[in-house]
Amino acid sequence: MAGRPRIEEDAPVSARNVSFDVERPARFSRGAVPMRALILFLFFIPGSINWVASLFYLPVTSAVLVHQKGGDRFLAEDSERLSVLVGWIVGIYSYFAFLTDSFTLDARESIGIHFAVEPSGSPTTRSALLRIVKSLPNVIVFGVFGLAALGVWLVAGLSILITGNYPRPLYAYQRAINRWQARLFSYHTSLVDNYPPFALSLGHEAPETTVPAAPLESAR
C-alpha cells in the first residue's frame, strides 16, 4: 500500500490496469444544472447507502464467482460484466459531477469518456473476501477527498449556472476523484491485483470537444 495521500499534478491518466479520462466539453449546459441538482437531492441518501453497501456485496459476489469457477475462469467470463458495473458507477458520477453533458449507464460506451480495465492477477475466494478489509484504508482516505468533492460540486454548479463555465481546477479535481473511484472499485471487485494509489491523479486533460452546447444551454 502507498503512504500518505498526495496530489499528483502530472500523473499519467492510467494506473497500471485501470484508465480513466473524460473530454472536457467546449461549453457547459446551464439548463441541466437544476435538473441534476434536483435528482441528486432526491437520491443522495439512498445512493450513498447503496455505495457503502456495495463495499460489502461486490467483494462477496466476486468471491462466490471465484469459488464456483476458479480465478482464471472468473476473469475470463465475468470480468466483462463487472467492468460494466464499474463503468456504470464512473459514468453516473461523470454526469452528475458536470464532467460531461452526455448521460450514459456505461462509461465504456460513452463518446466523451475514456474508461478501460485490463483484468490481472489470480484471484481466490479468500483474496476476494479480503478486499473488504484491504480496501478499507483506501476507502477512508477517498471518503475524505469525497467530502471535499461535495463542496467542489456546489461551487462548480453555481459557476456553470451563472457563467456557463466550469473552473478548470475544480474540473480536474472532480475528474481525479472519479479516476480514483474507478481504480478503487476495479480492485475491490478483484478485476485487478494492483492496489489503488493514495493519490489524486490530476494528469492532463483530454482535448476539448467541439460539440455544440446542449439545447438547454439557453435556458436561464
C-alpha positions in Angstrom: 0.0 0.0 0.0 1.1 3.6 -0.5 1.9 6.0 2.2 0.3 9.4 2.8 -2.3 10.6 0.3 -0.9 13.1 -2.3 -1.9 15.1 -5.2 -0.1 14.4 -8.5 -0.3 17.3 -10.9 1.3 15.5 -13.8 0.4 11.9 -13.1 -0.4 9.7 -16.0 -4.1 9.2 -16.6 -3.8 5.4 -16.1 -2.7 3.5 -13.0 -1.4 0.3 -14.4 -4.5 -1.7 -15.4 -7.2 0.9 -15.0 -7.5 4.0 -17.1 -10.0 6.9 -17.0 -10.3 10.2 -18.6 -13.1 12.5 -19.8 -13.2 15.1 -22.6 -13.9 18.5 -21.2 -16.9 20.0 -23.1 -16.2 23.2 -25.0 -19.3 24.6 -23.3 -21.5 23.5 -20.4 -25.2 23.3 -20.3 -26.7 25.8 -17.8 -30.2 24.5 -18.1 -29.2 21.0 -17.0 -27.8 22.1 -13.6 -31.2 22.5 -11.8 -32.4 19.1 -13.0 -29.2 17.3 -11.9 -29.3 19.1 -8.6 -32.9 18.0 -8.0 -32.2 14.4 -8.8 -29.2 14.3 -6.5 -31.2 15.9 -3.7 -33.9 13.2 -4.1 -31.5 10.2 -4.4 -28.4 11.3 -2.5 -29.2 9.4 0.7 -30.3 6.1 -0.9 -27.5 6.4 -3.4 -24.9 6.9 -0.6 -26.3 3.9 1.3 -26.0 1.7 -1.8 -22.5 2.9 -2.4 -21.4 1.9 1.1 -23.3 -1.4 0.9 -21.5 -2.2 -2.4 -18.3 -2.2 -0.5 -19.6 -5.5 1.0 -21.8 -7.1 -1.6 -19.4 -6.6 -4.5 -16.4 -8.5 -3.0 -18.8 -11.2 -1.8 -20.2 -11.6 -5.3 -16.7 -11.8 -6.7 -15.8 -14.4 -4.1 -18.8 -16.6 -4.9 -18.0 -16.5 -8.6 -14.3 -17.3 -8.0 -15.3 -20.1 -5.7 -17.6 -21.6 -8.4 -15.3 -21.1 -11.4 -11.8 -20.5 -10.2 -9.7 -17.4 -10.6 -8.7 -17.7 -14.3 -12.2 -18.6 -15.5 -13.7 -15.8 -13.3 -11.5 -13.2 -15.1 -12.3 -14.8 -18.5 -16.0 -15.0 -18.1 -17.1 -12.4 -15.5 -14.6 -9.5 -15.9 -16.7 -8.0 -18.7 -19.8 -7.8 -16.6 -18.0 -6.4 -13.6 -16.3 -3.9 -15.8 -19.8 -2.8 -17.0 -20.8 -2.3 -13.3 -17.7 -0.2 -12.6 -18.3 1.7 -15.8 -21.9 2.4 -14.6 -20.6 3.9 -11.4 -18.0 6.0 -13.3 -20.5 7.1 -15.9 -23.1 8.2 -13.5 -20.6 10.2 -11.4 -19.2 11.9 -14.5 -22.7 13.1 -15.5 -23.8 14.4 -12.1 -20.4 16.0 -11.3 -20.8 18.0 -14.5 -17.8 16.4 -16.1 -19.9 15.6 -19.2 -23.3 16.6 -20.5 -23.7 13.1 -22.0 -25.6 10.7 -19.8 -24.7 7.0 -20.0 -25.1 3.9 -17.9 -21.7 2.5 -19.1 -18.7 4.8 -19.2 -17.0 2.4 -21.7 -19.6 3.2 -24.3 -19.7 7.0 -23.8 -18.2 9.1 -26.6 -16.6 11.6 -24.2 -15.5 9.2 -21.5 -12.4 7.0 -21.8 -12.6 4.2 -19.3 -11.0 0.7 -19.6 -10.0 -2.1 -17.2 -7.4 -4.7 -18.1 -8.0 -7.7 -15.8 -5.0 -9.0 -14.0 -4.0 -11.3 -11.1 -5.1 -14.7 -10.0 -8.0 -14.1 -7.5 -9.0 -16.7 -5.0 -12.1 -16.9 -2.8 -10.1 -15.8 0.2 -8.4 -12.9 -1.6 -11.7 -11.7 -3.0 -13.2 -11.6 0.5 -10.2 -9.9 2.0 -10.7 -7.0 -0.3 -13.4 -5.9 2.1 -10.7 -5.3 4.7 -7.8 -4.4 2.5 -9.7 -1.7 0.7 -10.8 0.0 3.9 -7.8 2.3 4.4 -8.2 3.5 0.8 -12.0 3.9 1.2 -11.5 6.1 4.3 -8.9 8.4 2.6 -11.1 8.5 -0.6 -14.1 9.5 1.6 -12.2 12.5 3.0 -11.5 13.7 -0.5 -15.0 12.8 -1.5 -16.5 15.1 1.2 -14.4 17.9 -0.3 -15.8 17.0 -3.7 -19.3 17.9 -2.4 -18.2 21.5 -1.9 -16.5 21.5 -5.3 -19.7 20.2 -6.9 -21.7 23.1 -5.3 -19.2 25.8 -6.4 -19.0 24.2 -9.9 -22.7 24.0 -10.3 -23.2 27.7 -9.3 -20.4 28.7 -11.7 -21.9 26.8 -14.6 -25.4 28.2 -13.8 -24.2 31.8 -13.6 -21.4 32.0 -16.1 -21.6 28.8 -18.2 -18.1 28.0 -17.2 -16.5 25.1 -15.1 -13.3 26.4 -13.5 -10.5 24.1 -14.7 -9.0 23.4 -11.2 -12.4 22.2 -10.0 -13.0 20.2 -13.1 -9.6 18.5 -12.7 -10.4 17.7 -9.0 -13.7 16.0 -9.8 -12.1 14.1 -12.7 -9.4 12.9 -10.3 -12.0 11.8 -7.8 -13.7 9.7 -10.4 -10.4 8.3 -11.6 -9.6 7.2 -8.0 -13.1 5.7 -7.7 -12.6 3.7 -10.9 -9.3 2.3 -9.6 -10.8 1.5 -6.2 -13.8 -0.4 -7.5 -11.8 -2.3 -10.1 -9.5 -3.5 -7.2 -12.4 -4.1 -4.9 -14.2 -6.4 -7.3 -10.9 -8.4 -7.9 -10.7 -7.3 -11.5 -7.1 -6.1 -10.9 -4.5 -7.0 -8.4 -2.9 -3.6 -8.1 -3.8 -1.7 -5.0 -5.2 1.7 -5.9 -2.8 4.5 -5.1 -3.5 7.0 -2.3 -3.4 9.9 -4.7 -5.4 12.4 -6.7 -4.0 11.9 -10.2 -4.9 15.1 -11.9 -3.0 14.4 -15.0 -3.6 16.2 -18.3 -7.0 16.8 -19.7 -8.2 15.1 -22.8 -8.6 17.5 -25.8 -11.7 19.7 -25.5 -14.6 18.7 -27.6 -16.1 20.9 -30.2 -19.6 19.5 -29.7 -22.1 22.4 -29.7 -23.8 23.2 -26.4 -26.9 21.2 -25.5 -30.3 22.8 -26.4 -30.9 23.6 -22.8 -27.9 25.9 -22.8 -30.1 28.9 -23.5 -32.4 28.2 -20.5 -31.9 30.5 -17.6 
